[in-house]
Amino acid sequence: MSVIEHLEELRYRIFVCLGAYVVLAVVAYFLYRPILNFMLHPLHHSGTIGRINGSKIQVYVGGIATGFILRMKTSAFAGLIFALPIILYQLWRFVTPGLEPRERKFAIPFVVSAVGLFVLGGYIAFLILPLGIHWLLGFVAPAQPLIQLTEYMSFVFLLILAFGISFEFPLLLVSLAGVGILSSR
């Protein structure tokens, strides 16, 4: 393929990824309530809805447009999560023709491991979130904690992303060792 053909192929793959993201973000917009309830689940299980250290906990929305902004942010994040398999597939379809058969043999386990580790990291973040919330809100006693919903959702999104990326570290080490940059010593 010529450089122009590669760029056209890349452009096509990017448009497919963007289209999938937009469509799935719109779907997530209409599924906002179930997604919000799912994201609030750790807050309910942390023992923080109700009372912590004898103080009543309140979740609030801070401004007039905050509900809409929260819905848009949640839809954008969920759309990205929902579109991730399509994005990874398009990336795979773009990269695969340039790989040799030996490299392809390693690429499939690498991609599967990367996705699996990221999902595992996000799942672990979601599991420890109730404990983290309870521990962090313990620092505000004896004051009454007010949890702003947009701040909470941003915290959850960032935590899931951070854990997902940090769980990729073993794969990075194996990759660096495989190309000879790191040794097992």
C-alpha positions as a printed NumPy array, in Angstrom:
array([[  0.   ,   0.   ,   0.   ],
       [  1.128,   3.543,  -0.679],
       [  1.312,   6.209,   2.012],
       [ -1.909,   7.784,   0.715],
       [ -3.708,   4.432,   0.875],
       [ -2.496,   3.951,   4.468],
       [ -3.747,   7.41 ,   5.402],
       [ -7.114,   6.733,   3.751],
       [ -7.365,   3.454,   5.657],
       [ -6.478,   5.249,   8.898],
       [ -9.059,   7.936,   8.167],
       [-11.722,   5.308,   7.525],
       [-10.885,   3.478,  10.8  ],
       [-10.965,   6.743,  12.775],
       [-14.379,   7.632,  11.311],
       [-15.719,   4.186,  12.218],
       [-14.406,   4.61 ,  15.782],
       [-15.876,   8.108,  16.109],
       [-19.195,   6.964,  14.656],
       [-19.377,   4.041,  17.076],
       [-18.494,   6.341,  19.97 ],
       [-21.153,   8.923,  19.054],
       [-23.873,   6.3  ,  18.541],
       [-23.058,   4.521,  21.794],
       [-22.79 ,   7.807,  23.719],
       [-26.311,   8.648,  22.498],
       [-27.48 ,   5.206,  23.63 ],
       [-25.811,   5.836,  27.002],
       [-27.607,   9.2  ,  27.193],
       [-30.931,   7.375,  27.123],
       [-29.649,   4.76 ,  29.599],
       [-28.513,   7.484,  32.006],
       [-30.659,   6.422,  34.978],
       [-29.506,   2.78 ,  35.079],
       [-25.899,   3.872,  34.54 ],
       [-26.169,   6.472,  37.307],
       [-27.709,   3.923,  39.685],
       [-24.906,   1.498,  38.861],
       [-22.277,   4.174,  39.516],
       [-23.943,   5.153,  42.804],
       [-23.948,   1.53 ,  43.971],
       [-20.534,   1.801,  45.73 ],
       [-21.731,   4.897,  47.573],
       [-24.742,   2.988,  48.874],
       [-22.626,  -0.03 ,  49.86 ],
       [-19.981,   2.001,  51.647],
       [-22.387,   2.698,  54.466],
       [-22.125,   6.368,  53.61 ],
       [-25.654,   6.966,  52.372],
       [-27.367,   7.588,  55.618],
       [-24.73 ,   8.043,  58.29 ],
       [-20.995,   7.953,  58.864],
       [-19.458,   8.742,  62.241],
       [-22.892,   9.831,  63.397],
       [-23.212,  12.487,  60.681],
       [-25.956,  12.372,  58.078],
       [-24.643,  12.178,  54.514],
       [-26.247,  14.173,  51.743],
       [-25.693,  13.912,  48.009],
       [-26.512,  17.081,  46.13 ],
       [-26.398,  18.671,  42.702],
       [-24.628,  22.018,  42.793],
       [-26.154,  24.176,  40.087],
       [-28.904,  24.734,  37.583],
       [-27.202,  23.008,  34.647],
       [-25.303,  20.466,  36.73 ],
       [-27.793,  17.664,  36.112],
       [-27.496,  18.087,  32.357],
       [-23.697,  18.379,  32.492],
       [-23.54 ,  15.247,  34.636],
       [-25.726,  13.407,  32.141],
       [-23.449,  14.485,  29.277],
       [-20.253,  13.472,  31.136],
       [-21.751,  10.134,  32.12 ],
       [-22.914,   9.51 ,  28.552],
       [-19.477,  10.414,  27.194],
       [-17.684,   8.077,  29.611],
       [-20.149,   5.217,  29.131],
       [-20.084,   5.707,  25.354],
       [-16.309,   5.336,  25.403],
       [-16.523,   2.186,  27.529],
       [-19.236,   0.716,  25.273],
       [-17.307,   1.636,  22.099],
       [-13.987,   0.283,  23.36 ],
       [-14.408,  -3.175,  21.74 ],
       [-15.173,  -1.545,  18.374],
       [-12.242,   0.854,  18.741],
       [ -9.878,  -1.99 ,  19.603],
       [-11.193,  -4.07 ,  16.703],
       [-10.628,  -1.167,  14.283],
       [ -7.12 ,  -0.692,  15.655],
       [ -6.518,  -4.397,  15.185],
       [ -7.793,  -4.287,  11.585],
       [ -5.485,  -1.345,  10.834],
       [ -2.357,  -2.867,  12.379],
       [ -2.785,  -6.531,  11.375],
       [ -1.866,  -6.234,   7.664],
       [  1.552,  -4.893,   8.657],
       [  2.346,  -7.746,  11.019],
       [  4.24 , -10.862,  10.098],
       [  2.684, -14.241,  11.021],
       [  5.078, -14.612,  13.965],
       [  4.111, -11.153,  15.261],
       [  0.402, -11.88 ,  14.802],
       [  0.792, -14.93 ,  17.003],
       [  1.888, -12.677,  19.882],
       [ -0.472,  -9.816,  19.105],
       [ -3.709, -11.683,  19.855],
       [ -2.706, -12.73 ,  23.409],
       [ -1.293,  -9.232,  23.953],
       [ -4.564,  -7.508,  22.995],
       [ -6.692,  -9.98 ,  24.959],
       [ -4.421,  -9.557,  27.994],
       [ -4.506,  -5.77 ,  27.713],
       [ -8.304,  -5.671,  27.6  ],
       [ -8.616,  -8.256,  30.364],
       [ -6.182,  -6.448,  32.65 ],
       [ -7.899,  -3.103,  32.093],
       [-11.322,  -4.596,  32.848],
       [ -9.911,  -6.346,  35.92 ],
       [ -8.409,  -3.067,  37.119],
       [-11.721,  -1.247,  36.672],
       [-13.553,  -4.055,  38.467],
       [-11.102,  -3.989,  41.399],
       [-11.503,  -0.198,  41.595],
       [-15.26 ,  -0.638,  41.743],
       [-14.899,  -3.299,  44.469],
       [-12.68 ,  -1.22 ,  46.735],
       [-14.568,   2.013,  46.122],
       [-16.984,   1.541,  49.07 ],
       [-14.061,   1.032,  51.462],
       [-12.25 ,   4.033,  50.015],
       [-15.314,   6.252,  50.315],
       [-15.865,   5.196,  53.904],
       [-12.199,   5.806,  54.75 ],
       [-12.009,   9.189,  52.987],
       [-15.229,  10.455,  54.54 ],
       [-13.883,   9.473,  57.951],
       [-11.55 ,  12.476,  57.681],
       [-14.405,  14.988,  57.6  ],
       [-15.806,  14.019,  61.01 ],
       [-17.319,  15.689,  62.976],
       [-18.459,  17.882,  60.056],
       [-21.449,  16.819,  58.014],
       [-20.241,  15.616,  54.604],
       [-21.996,  16.912,  51.504],
       [-21.163,  14.874,  48.421],
       [-21.572,  16.74 ,  45.162],
       [-22.816,  14.267,  42.562],
       [-20.639,  15.603,  39.721],
       [-17.532,  15.452,  41.895],
       [-18.384,  11.909,  42.982],
       [-18.909,  10.742,  39.389],
       [-15.635,  12.356,  38.255],
       [-13.88 ,  10.626,  41.161],
       [-15.344,   7.243,  40.181],
       [-14.456,   7.699,  36.485],
       [-10.899,   8.745,  37.339],
       [-10.447,   5.882,  39.807],
       [-11.649,   3.288,  37.29 ],
       [ -9.375,   4.758,  34.622],
       [ -6.367,   4.915,  36.971],
       [ -6.817,   1.33 ,  38.15 ],
       [ -7.378,   0.097,  34.592],
       [ -4.187,   1.754,  33.389],
       [ -2.165,   0.658,  36.427],
       [ -3.185,  -2.959,  35.828],
       [ -1.512,  -2.68 ,  32.399],
       [  1.897,  -2.309,  34.092],
       [  2.727,  -6.07 ,  34.112],
       [  1.999,  -6.215,  30.387],
       [  4.302,  -3.241,  29.844],
       [  7.085,  -4.979,  31.772],
       [  6.662,  -8.206,  29.804],
       [  6.686,  -6.238,  26.543],
       [  9.838,  -4.336,  27.493],
       [ 11.518,  -7.597,  28.495],
       [ 10.399,  -9.187,  25.226],
       [ 12.09 ,  -6.523,  23.105],
       [ 15.229,  -6.566,  25.249],
       [ 14.926,  -3.212,  27.03 ],
       [ 14.485,  -4.862,  30.444],
       [ 15.923,  -8.089,  31.763],
       [ 14.454, -10.443,  34.322],
       [ 17.373,  -9.778,  36.642]])
